[in-house]
Amino acid sequence: MKNKNKWSYFAALFSSFLVPTLAQADDIRLYNWESYLSESFKSDFGAKSGHTIKEIYFDTEDVRDSTILAGRASVFDVIMMDTNSLNFS
């Protein structure tokens, strides 16, 4: 995905429901695939928003899903989802 498309995606996501919460935080805690966001994207995002992205990585959808389903999703501001739903099995 091009950085411009990522910026548009995040801008839409943040403006829809995260802006009031993030306006109070300097860091955005993102639960994400490793190497998904480029350093230039994170730098551009920080310059445009005033917030720093702090990434915590998962390596499989099962790890991500088990973290969410175990009730630990609240420690993240944004969780990267690339499928339509959580794997509940």
MDAnalysis code that builds the backbone (N, CA, C; Angstrom):
import MDAnalysis as mda
import numpy as np

u = mda.Universe.empty(267, n_residues=89, atom_resindex=np.repeat(np.arange(89), 3), trajectory=True)
u.add_TopologyAttr("name", ["N", "CA", "C"] * 89)
u.add_TopologyAttr("resid", np.arange(1, 90))
u.add_TopologyAttr("resname", ["MET", "LYS", "ASN", "LYS", "ASN", "LYS", "TRP", "SER", "TYR", "PHE", "ALA", "ALA", "LEU", "PHE", "SER", "SER", "PHE", "LEU", "VAL", "PRO", "THR", "LEU", "ALA", "GLN", "ALA", "ASP", "ASP", "ILE", "ARG", "LEU", "TYR", "ASN", "TRP", "GLU", "SER", "TYR", "LEU", "SER", "GLU", "SER", "PHE", "LYS", "SER", "ASP", "PHE", "GLY", "ALA", "LYS", "SER", "GLY", "HIS", "THR", "ILE", "LYS", "GLU", "ILE", "TYR", "PHE", "ASP", "THR", "GLU", "ASP", "VAL", "ARG", "ASP", "SER", "THR", "ILE", "LEU", "ALA", "GLY", "ARG", "ALA", "SER", "VAL", "PHE", "ASP", "VAL", "ILE", "MET", "MET", "ASP", "THR", "ASN", "SER", "LEU", "ASN", "PHE", "SER"])
u.atoms.positions = np.array([
    [0.848, -1.175, 0.000],
    [0.000, 0.000, 0.000],
    [0.892, 1.236, 0.000],
    [0.563, 2.205, -0.809],
    [1.349, 3.421, -0.875],
    [1.143, 4.243, 0.383],
    [2.172, 5.027, 0.728],
    [2.079, 5.850, 1.937],
    [0.897, 6.807, 1.882],
    [0.607, 7.358, 0.709],
    [-0.524, 8.282, 0.591],
    [-1.823, 7.570, 0.940],
    [-1.979, 6.341, 0.471],
    [-3.184, 5.586, 0.798],
    [-3.251, 5.287, 2.285],
    [-2.119, 4.969, 2.896],
    [-2.103, 4.704, 4.335],
    [-2.497, 5.966, 5.097],
    [-1.979, 7.114, 4.670],
    [-2.322, 8.357, 5.348],
    [-3.822, 8.599, 5.254],
    [-4.403, 8.391, 4.093],
    [-5.844, 8.595, 3.919],
    [-6.636, 7.659, 4.814],
    [-6.208, 6.405, 4.884],
    [-6.883, 5.410, 5.725],
    [-6.844, 5.836, 7.189],
    [-5.645, 6.191, 7.677],
    [-5.522, 6.578, 9.078],
    [-6.250, 7.889, 9.361],
    [-6.182, 8.827, 8.443],
    [-6.875, 10.098, 8.655],
    [-8.374, 9.880, 8.810],
    [-8.931, 9.027, 7.961],
    [-10.362, 8.740, 8.054],
    [-10.691, 8.032, 9.360],
    [-9.863, 7.064, 9.718],
    [-10.085, 6.316, 10.957],
    [-10.005, 7.238, 12.166],
    [-8.955, 8.036, 12.248],
    [-8.771, 8.903, 13.401],
    [-9.844, 9.981, 13.485],
    [-10.210, 10.549, 12.342],
    [-11.198, 11.624, 12.389],
    [-12.583, 11.109, 12.753],
    [-12.843, 9.840, 12.485],
    [-14.177, 9.318, 12.755],
    [-14.456, 9.103, 14.235],
    [-13.487, 8.556, 14.977],
    [-13.801, 8.290, 16.387],
    [-12.616, 8.382, 17.338],
    [-11.428, 8.568, 16.851],
    [-10.279, 8.591, 17.744],
    [-9.766, 9.987, 18.070],
    [-10.093, 10.962, 17.278],
    [-9.530, 12.296, 17.484],
    [-9.787, 12.837, 18.884],
    [-11.000, 12.755, 19.430],
    [-11.193, 13.290, 20.786],
    [-10.296, 12.616, 21.822],
    [-10.088, 11.329, 21.709],
    [-9.227, 10.611, 22.646],
    [-7.766, 10.931, 22.403],
    [-7.350, 10.900, 21.146],
    [-5.939, 11.107, 20.827],
    [-5.490, 12.536, 21.060],
    [-6.408, 13.465, 21.042],
    [-6.034, 14.854, 21.263],
    [-5.410, 15.041, 22.638],
    [-5.639, 14.101, 23.541],
    [-5.094, 14.189, 24.879],
    [-3.789, 13.409, 25.041],
    [-3.386, 12.630, 24.020],
    [-2.217, 11.766, 24.135],
    [-1.153, 12.178, 23.124],
    [0.108, 12.092, 23.557],
    [1.208, 12.360, 22.630],
    [1.507, 11.145, 21.776],
    [1.391, 9.961, 22.362],
    [1.714, 8.716, 21.662],
    [0.447, 7.955, 21.308],
    [0.448, 7.360, 20.119],
    [-0.620, 6.468, 19.692],
    [-0.050, 5.062, 19.742],
    [-0.645, 4.201, 20.548],
    [-0.172, 2.812, 20.675],
    [-0.881, 1.958, 19.640],
    [-0.120, 1.510, 18.652],
    [-0.650, 0.761, 17.516],
    [-0.197, -0.684, 17.590],
    [-1.146, -1.605, 17.628],
    [-0.870, -3.051, 17.613],
    [-0.900, -3.462, 16.153],
    [0.240, -3.899, 15.615],
    [0.407, -3.956, 14.178],
    [1.356, -5.066, 13.755],
    [1.301, -5.415, 12.471],
    [2.288, -6.305, 11.871],
    [3.635, -5.582, 11.845],
    [4.721, -6.278, 12.088],
    [6.047, -5.670, 12.006],
    [6.326, -5.259, 10.569],
    [6.937, -4.112, 10.409],
    [7.336, -3.553, 9.106],
    [6.149, -3.184, 8.214],
    [4.966, -3.026, 8.765],
    [3.798, -2.668, 7.966],
    [3.826, -1.194, 7.581],
    [4.203, -0.348, 8.521],
    [4.289, 1.084, 8.249],
    [5.746, 1.476, 8.016],
    [5.968, 2.281, 7.020],
    [7.329, 2.749, 6.754],
    [7.700, 3.849, 7.748],
    [8.976, 4.026, 7.934],
    [9.449, 5.099, 8.816],
    [9.020, 6.465, 8.275],
    [9.023, 6.629, 6.955],
    [8.622, 7.914, 6.378],
    [7.135, 8.202, 6.636],
    [6.308, 7.156, 6.585],
    [4.894, 7.363, 6.893],
    [4.723, 7.811, 8.341],
    [5.405, 7.114, 9.268],
    [5.279, 7.470, 10.685],
    [5.783, 8.887, 10.934],
    [6.848, 9.252, 10.271],
    [7.388, 10.602, 10.408],
    [6.409, 11.642, 9.856],
    [5.857, 11.386, 8.674],
    [4.877, 12.297, 8.077],
    [3.629, 12.417, 8.949],
    [3.170, 11.288, 9.464],
    [1.994, 11.296, 10.332],
    [2.259, 12.152, 11.568],
    [3.438, 11.957, 12.169],
    [3.788, 12.741, 13.351],
    [3.840, 14.228, 13.062],
    [4.402, 14.578, 11.923],
    [4.508, 15.993, 11.555],
    [3.133, 16.607, 11.310],
    [2.229, 15.849, 10.710],
    [0.899, 16.381, 10.390],
    [-0.056, 16.354, 11.572],
    [0.112, 15.386, 12.463],
    [-0.855, 15.228, 13.559],
    [-0.342, 15.708, 14.912],
    [0.985, 15.728, 15.066],
    [1.551, 16.071, 16.362],
    [1.642, 14.890, 17.313],
    [1.322, 13.688, 16.828],
    [1.338, 12.478, 17.639],
    [2.396, 11.511, 17.120],
    [2.975, 10.749, 18.019],
    [3.969, 9.740, 17.670],
    [3.322, 8.375, 17.691],
    [3.597, 7.566, 16.667],
    [3.087, 6.195, 16.625],
    [4.074, 5.286, 17.331],
    [3.616, 4.605, 18.358],
    [4.397, 3.597, 19.065],
    [3.824, 2.243, 18.704],
    [4.582, 1.442, 17.970],
    [4.068, 0.159, 17.507],
    [4.433, -0.981, 18.454],
    [3.480, -1.844, 18.674],
    [3.675, -3.113, 19.374],
    [3.279, -4.157, 18.342],
    [4.124, -5.160, 18.153],
    [3.941, -6.070, 17.028],
    [3.341, -7.412, 17.419],
    [2.567, -7.964, 16.486],
    [2.141, -9.363, 16.542],
    [2.626, -10.017, 15.258],
    [2.824, -11.343, 15.295],
    [3.360, -12.018, 14.108],
    [2.358, -12.910, 13.399],
    [1.214, -13.170, 14.023],
    [0.162, -13.949, 13.364],
    [-1.193, -13.379, 13.762],
    [-2.196, -13.660, 12.940],
    [-3.553, -13.241, 13.283],
    [-4.026, -13.928, 14.560],
    [-3.595, -15.170, 14.781],
    [-3.997, -15.887, 15.999],
    [-3.484, -15.186, 17.255],
    [-2.249, -14.698, 17.218],
    [-1.696, -13.964, 18.362],
    [-2.489, -12.686, 18.577],
    [-2.745, -11.957, 17.497],
    [-3.528, -10.718, 17.595],
    [-4.912, -11.004, 18.173],
    [-5.587, -12.013, 17.620],
    [-6.938, -12.337, 18.063],
    [-6.972, -12.778, 19.516],
    [-6.012, -13.584, 19.931],
    [-6.008, -14.046, 21.324],
    [-5.755, -12.888, 22.282],
    [-4.952, -11.922, 21.870],
    [-4.718, -10.733, 22.694],
    [-6.016, -9.943, 22.862],
    [-6.725, -9.759, 21.773],
    [-7.986, -9.014, 21.817],
    [-9.020, -9.753, 22.650],
    [-9.170, -11.044, 22.379],
    [-10.201, -11.827, 23.065],
    [-9.899, -12.059, 24.538],
    [-8.630, -11.916, 24.934],
    [-8.262, -12.063, 26.334],
    [-8.517, -10.777, 27.119],
    [-9.034, -9.763, 26.447],
    [-9.364, -8.514, 27.130],
    [-8.216, -7.538, 27.237],
    [-7.160, -7.757, 26.483],
    [-6.000, -6.866, 26.558],
    [-5.976, -5.818, 25.449],
    [-7.055, -5.691, 24.707],
    [-7.105, -4.725, 23.610],
    [-7.090, -3.286, 24.116],
    [-7.507, -3.061, 25.337],
    [-7.627, -1.697, 25.845],
    [-6.283, -0.995, 26.038],
    [-5.176, -1.734, 25.994],
    [-3.871, -1.080, 26.136],
    [-3.414, -0.443, 24.826],
    [-4.151, -0.688, 23.737],
    [-3.808, -0.138, 22.430],
    [-4.835, 0.919, 22.032],
    [-4.365, 1.920, 21.307],
    [-5.273, 2.926, 20.772],
    [-5.865, 2.470, 19.443],
    [-5.046, 1.769, 18.648],
    [-5.461, 1.289, 17.333],
    [-4.915, -0.121, 17.158],
    [-5.738, -1.013, 16.623],
    [-5.306, -2.374, 16.316],
    [-5.485, -2.582, 14.825],
    [-4.410, -2.956, 14.150],
    [-4.460, -3.169, 12.717],
    [-5.169, -4.490, 12.405],
    [-6.231, -4.376, 11.648],
    [-6.991, -5.545, 11.231],
    [-6.906, -5.634, 9.718],
    [-6.580, -6.799, 9.207],
    [-6.531, -6.935, 7.754],
    [-7.440, -8.048, 7.260],
    [-8.297, -8.527, 8.117],
    [-9.336, -9.462, 7.724],
    [-10.677, -8.899, 8.145],
    [-11.737, -9.517, 7.738],
    [-13.061, -8.979, 8.023],
    [-13.521, -9.162, 9.459],
    [-12.983, -10.176, 10.132],
    [-13.437, -10.422, 11.493],
    [-12.359, -11.129, 12.302],
    [-12.551, -11.115, 13.600],
    [-11.654, -11.863, 14.471],
    [-11.880, -13.349, 14.287],
    [-10.846, -14.107, 14.505],
    [-10.954, -15.559, 14.457],
    [-11.349, -16.041, 15.854],
    [-12.613, -16.393, 16.053],
    [-13.120, -16.787, 17.355],
    [-12.929, -18.246, 17.675],
    [-12.361, -19.017, 16.761],
    [-12.193, -20.453, 17.032],
    [-10.934, -20.747, 17.804],
])
